[in-house]
Amino acid sequence: MNNQQHAKQKRNDWFLFCWRHRITFRRKEMKIFCFLFPIILFKTFASVEKEVVSAFLAIDLHGKGNPDAVKALALLDELDQKSILPLLTAMNQANPIGDNWIRGAINQILKSSKFQPFPSSEIKGFIQNKENIGSSRRSAFELLQDFRPKLASSMVPKLINDPEPSLRREAVARLLNQASTALSDSESKKLYTRALTEARDAEQIKVASNALKEMGQEINLVELMGFLTEWELIGPFDNTERAGFGKTYEPETTNKESYPGKNGQVQWSPFSTSDSFGMLDINQKFGEIKEVLAYGKTDFYSDKDRKAQFRLGSKNAWKIWVNGKLLFARDEYHRGGTRVDQFILDGALRKGKNQIMVKVCQNEQTQHWTKQWEFCLRVTDPSGRAIKQARKK
């Protein structure tokens, strides 16, 4: 039952009640009734909407609250497309599970009320309001793409500086398309250059830089993307039966020049890469050996305290620390290939020197596709723009 049907049913029930109880109205009383009836309906509608939103926000990551969310789904037929905006707003507070419930609820409302006016201007305003979180704004944009594609398309050029990477990617993709179909080399070069400047997505940066290289323009991707290429490495340490990942070796707790390794004493030594995407091949340092691990450390200088993202790529098991605090760990080997920005980790930099340390583990597998022992890392702001290092003091 949609909202209009629900209202009609409420009205019929009211008149039936009046007839059964022989309630009659004088003209003045009827005017009062006609005034109050839509208010009563609105309060009912608003209370249902609030109940639905509250149920989805109450879901936790362990499934607590799911029964109430299921009950809330049964109330969706009492809502209409005006409820889409409150549901999008609720996404700002929802956890990933609640977010999925809300997405499903919006889709259900759209299906059951497809003949009602779509709230285009409200959704556009939601997207433009950068106080809403990026993922919620992205969901709103996808709604426009599905139901008002021309309006969504008209918004794309202004997304070129958007803080939400997925929205910014839309605008850069259009620039890349325009560059590839430009009628002159000069116009194409101009568009690719702008795309390269504005892009935060690694694949889009590759497309733009490769196109410019073909036109004779050299691009320093390491500097542009902020890859960390100068490191100190130490190893190998034992990772027999993959036990080293969870073992705390001394480099994790002390700051010394050398430690006992798998085959004797090992010490820190410089290691760098000239790879365009900052890939450090640890095999070059220690050889293609198995059931081992190594540590790498580097210093990063920031001009201020700031939020940062640590964007790491590796097909090995790894851990990463920033200023002695474990930021993230992943105990998985050789699933897919190593990619730029494979793992995006939220963290922070403090003003001055920051030490970054990674632990990269190699397992026992001997297939040709398990030989890689490598990683790449870059430090960016939340939009994906490389953070330039401050001068060492």
N, C-alpha and C positions, 0 to 999 in steps of 0.2 A: 504494500500500500504506500503510495507516495504522499507527499505533504498535502496536496490538494484533496486527495481522497480521504486522508485522515481528518482534515478540517470539515469536510462534508459529513463524515460519519459522526464527528463530535456534535455538529449542528443538529443532525437528525436525532441523535440520542437526547439532546437537550429538549427538543420539541416533543419527543415521545414522553419524556418525563413530565413535561408540563401538561400534556393531554391526560396522562394517567391520573395525575393528581388534580385535574380540572382547574389548572392554573390559567387564568385569563389576564390579559394585559390591557390597561388603558393606553391611550396614545403616548402619554408622557413616560409611562413605564417601559413601553416598547422602545422609545428613543434611548432610554438608559441602557436597556438590554443590548441594543444594536451597538452602542458605544463600548460597552464592557466586553462583549463577546470576542472581538479580535484581540483585546488585551489578554484575555484568558488563554486564547490560542497561542499568542506570542510567548507567554510565560511557560506554557507547556513545551513549546518548541525549544525555547532557550534552556529549559531544565534538562531536556533530552540531550541537547547538544553538549551541555556541561557534563552530564553523566558519561557520555561517550568519550569525550576528551579525557576526563579524569581516569577512566578505566584504562585507556591506552598509556597514560603517563605513569600509572601505578605498576605496570609490568616491570619486573626486574630481570637481570640477565640470567637468572636461574629458573625462570618460568613462573615465579610467584606472581599471581595476578592474572594468569591466563584464563581461568574460569570466568572472571568478571569481564574480561575482554571479549570472550565468546558471547556472553549475554549482551554486551554493547553492540555487537554486530547485528543482533536481532532488532535493535532500535534504529538502524540506519535508514529503514524505509520511512521513518517519520521525519527525516531530514531532507533538505534539498541542496541545490548547488551553492546556496548562500553559506553553507557550512564548510565549504572547501577552504576558505581563507582562515577560519579559526583552527581547522585541522592542520593546515600548513604552518600556522603560528605555533601550534603545539609541538611540531617537529623540532623547534628550537630547544625544547626541554627534554625531548624523548631520548632514551638510549637506543642502540641499534635495533633491538627487538621491538620496542614500542614504535620506532620509526617504520618498521615493516608493516606493523598492524595498521598504522595510519595510512600508509600508501594503499593498502588493500581496501581500507574504508573509503578513501577518496574514489577509487575505481568503482566500488560498488554503488556509491551515490551517483556517479556519472552515468552508470548503466541504468539505474532505476529512475533517473530524472532527466533523461536525455532530451526531452522536449522543453525543458525550462531554460531560461536565459543563462548562458555561460558567463561567469564573472570575470571577463577579460581585463577590464581596467583595474580591478582589485588585485588580480594576480600579477599584472604588470607592475603595479605599485609595490607589491611584496618583493618582486625581483629587484627593483631599483633601490629598495631600502637595505643598505649594507649593514644595518644593525641585525638583520636576520642572518643566521649562520649560513655558511656557504652551501652545505648539502641540502638545506631546506629551499634555498633559492634555486638550486639546480633542479630540484623536484618540481618547483613551480614553473621553471622554464620548459621542462619536458612536457608539462601539461599544455602550455601554449603551443609547443611544437606539434602536439597531437591534435589539438582542437582549434587553434587559431594560428596555423603555420605562417601566414603572411605577417601577423603581428610579431611573432617570435623572430622571424627573419629580419624585420625592420629594427629590432633591438640589438642585433649582433654587432654592428660596427662600434657601438658604445661600450661593448664588453671588453675592448682591447686592453684596458687597464684595470680590469676587475680583479679584486683580491681572491676570488674563488677560481682556482686553476682550471676547473672543468668548464667554466663559463668563458674564461679568457681564451681557452683552447678553441672555442667556437669562432671567435673573431680572428685568431691567427690562422685557422684553417681556411677562412675565406680569403685572407690576404695571400696565402700560398696558392690557392686556386686562381686568384686574379693574376698572380705573378706568372704562373705556368701558362696562362692563356693571353698574356699581354701581347700587343701587336708589335712592340719594339723592344730591343734588348735593353735600352736605357730605362724604359718603364718597368720592365721585368726586374732589372737589377735594383731599382728603387724600392719595389714592393718586397722583394726577397730580403733586402737590407732591413726594412722596417719590421718584417715578420721575425727576423733573427733577433732584432732588438727587443721586441715585445714578447717573444716566445719564452715560456717557462717549461714546457714539455720537452723531454729529451728527444723524442722522435721528430717533433716539429723542428727542433734546432738542427738535427741532422739533415733534414730535407732542405732547409734554407741554406745551411752552410755548404752542403754538397753542390747545390745549384750555383752558389756564388763562386765556389772554387772552379767550377766548369767555365765560368765567365772570367776567370783569371784573378779573382780576388782571394787573397790568403786570409784564412780565419784561424785565430788562436782559440780553439775550443776549450782548452784547459783553463785559460784565463776567463773566457766568457762564461763558462759553466761552473767555475770554482772548484775544480777537482784538486784534491790534495795529493801531490806527487812526491813530496820529500818526506821520507819516513826513516825510522830506525827499526830494525827487525832483530828478533832474538829467537833461537830455536835450533834444532827441533826438540820438542818435549814429547813424552810418550802419550800415544792415544790408542794403545792396544785395546781391541774390543770396544772402541769408541768411549772408553772410560775417562779419557782426558777432558772431555767437554765439561763434565760436572766436577772435575777435580780442581782444587784451588792451588795453582802453582805460584811460586814466590813472586813473579812479576806482578801478580794481582794485588799483593799486600805490602811489598817492600820496594824500595827504589835503590837498587844496587847495579853495578856495572856488569856483573856476571852471576850465573846461577848453575846448579847442576841440571844438565839436560838429559836426553834419552841415552846419548852415547858419550857422556862426559861433560866437562864444563863448557858452558856457552856464554856468549856475551853480546851486548847490543852492538850493532854496526849499521852504518848508513845504507839506505837502499832507496832508489828513486826509479821513476818510470818516465819514458818519453811518449807513451801511448797517448793518442789524441783524446781518449776518454778516460784517462787516469788509471787504467787497469794495472795493478801490481801483480805480476806473476811470481809467486813465491817459489815455484819450481826453479826459477832462474837463480835463486839464492842458495837453495839447499839440494837441488836435484829432484828428480821424480821419485820420491820415496813415499811410503804408505804408513798408515797408523801413527801419524805424527800430528803435531800442532805447532804453531808459531804465534808470537805476539808482535804487533806493530804499534809504534807510538809516534805521535807528532804533536807539535804545539801550534795552536791557532790563536792569533792575537785579535781581539775585538776592541773597537773604540768606545764601547759602552756595554752596559748590561742589556741583554736583549733576548727575545724569543728566537729560536732557530730550529731548523730542521736538518737532521743528519741523514743524508740520502745515500744508502749503502747498496752495493750490488755484490752478490757472491752466491755460488752454487754449493758452497761448503757450509758446514755448521760454524756458527760464529757467535761472539759476544762483543758488545761495545760499551766502553765506559767513557764518561766525560767528567773530568775533574774528580776522578776516583769513584764516581757513582755509576753503578750499572744502569745503562739506559735501556737495553733490550738484549735478548738472546734468542737464537733459533737453532734448535738441534735437529737439523735435517740436511741430508747430503744428496747432491747431484740430481735434483729434481728440476728439469729444464736447464736452461743456460743462464749465465751471468748477464744481467741487464743493468743498464744505467737506471738509477732511481728505483731499483727493484723493491727496496724497503725504505719507506719514508717514516722517520722517527722524530717525534716532537721532543724538543729539549730546550736548553737555554745556554747562553754564553754569558760569562761575567766580563766586566771590563778588564782589559789586560790579557795576560797569558792564560790559555785554557789547554789542558792536556787531554788529548783524545787517544784512547788505546783500544785496539781490537785484538781479539783472539780468533784465529782462523784454523779450523781443524780439518784434517784429511783422514778418510776412513780406509778400510781394507780392500775395497773393490778394485779390480784390475782391468775392467773393460775400458776400451779406448775413450769412451765418453765420461769416464770418471777420473781422468788424469789431472784435470784442472784443480789447481790450488791457488786461488786468486781472490782479489776483491778490488773494488773501487769505491771511493767515498768523496762526496762533496757536501759543503755546508751552505745552506740557503736560508732566506727568510721564508715565512709561511706561504708566500706566493710562488716560491721556486726560484726567485732571483738570487744569484750567487752573492754571498756576503764577502765583500772585499776585506782582506786582512789589513789591520792597522800596522803601522811600523813597529818593529820591536824596540823596546826601550831598555 
